[in-house]
């Protein structure tokens, strides 16, 4: 997945500075909408990105592998 926006949207005060190597890993809050599993048991989540962040196509919801999510708590 590729998200494109100005650096402050993703990383206020962090590692995204002029000359940074891209792509760079960033953390974006999201809301988990539902959980699903494929035929072999791999779990994924349907999430909606926070802060009105979108990809280049305007999408805000994505199916992501469970292992890529980090719990806040």
Secondary structure, 3 states (H helix, E strand, C coil): CCECCCHHHHCCCCCCCCCCCCCCCCCCCEEEEEEEECCCCCEEEEEEECCCCCECCCCCEEEEEHHHCCCCC
